Amino acid sequence: MAVLGIRVHPRDNVAVVAADVQADDVVRLDDGSEVRAVEAIPRGSKLALGPIACGEAVIRYGEEIGRATEDIAAGEYVHTHNLARD
């Protein structure tokens, strides 16, 4: 199943999912690129578009919204369990 992912700014390393996502669902961005979810992600939440290393900035809306507290793989759910807000 393909789900829409919204990447607001070209610098963003996360996208917001427009519907609930299950593990193995494909999230398709408006530029045609795709990321396979590795776990369930609730609608309106963030999905990593590529690997984000522990300590690296998480970028949404073209701005840093916090730092990864652990390594995050492409397709993982990005939230308070792996993101510390500055």
C-alpha positions in Angstrom: 0.0 0.0 0.0 1.3 3.5 -0.8 0.7 6.4 1.6 1.4 10.1 0.9 4.3 11.6 2.8 4.6 15.4 3.0 8.1 16.9 2.8 7.7 20.6 3.3 11.2 21.8 2.5 14.1 20.4 0.4 16.4 20.3 3.5 14.0 18.2 5.5 15.2 14.8 6.6 11.8 13.8 7.8 8.3 13.7 6.2 4.9 13.8 7.7 2.7 10.9 6.9 -0.9 11.7 5.7 -2.4 8.4 6.9 -1.6 5.7 9.4 1.3 3.7 8.1 2.0 0.0 8.8 5.4 -1.7 8.7 6.4 -2.4 5.0 4.0 0.3 3.6 5.6 2.5 1.0 5.4 6.2 1.7 5.5 8.2 -1.6 6.6 11.9 -1.6 5.3 14.4 -4.1 8.7 14.4 -5.9 8.0 10.7 -6.7 10.6 9.3 -4.3 9.6 6.5 -1.9 10.6 5.3 1.5 9.5 1.9 3.0 8.3 2.2 6.6 10.0 -0.2 9.0 7.4 0.2 11.7 3.9 1.5 12.3 3.7 5.3 12.2 0.5 7.2 13.2 -1.1 9.7 10.8 0.5 13.2 11.2 3.8 11.8 12.6 7.3 12.0 11.2 9.1 9.4 9.1 12.8 9.4 8.6 13.6 9.9 4.9 17.1 8.5 5.2 19.5 7.5 8.0 19.9 10.1 10.8 22.9 9.5 13.1 22.7 9.9 16.8 23.3 13.6 17.6 22.5 14.7 14.1 19.9 17.5 13.6 16.3 16.5 12.6 15.1 18.9 10.0 11.4 19.8 9.4 10.1 22.9 7.6 13.7 23.5 6.7 14.6 24.1 10.4 16.2 22.1 13.1 13.5 20.8 15.4 15.9 18.7 17.7 18.6 16.1 17.6 18.4 12.3 17.2 19.1 10.6 20.6 19.9 7.3 18.8 20.6 6.2 15.2 17.5 6.4 13.2 17.1 4.3 10.0 15.3 5.4 6.9 11.6 4.5 7.3 11.6 4.7 11.1 9.1 6.7 13.2 10.7 9.9 14.6 9.2 11.1 17.9 10.1 11.7 21.5 11.6 8.2 21.9 14.4 9.1 19.5 14.3 12.9 19.3 15.3 15.5 21.9 14.1 19.0 21.2 16.5 21.8 21.7 
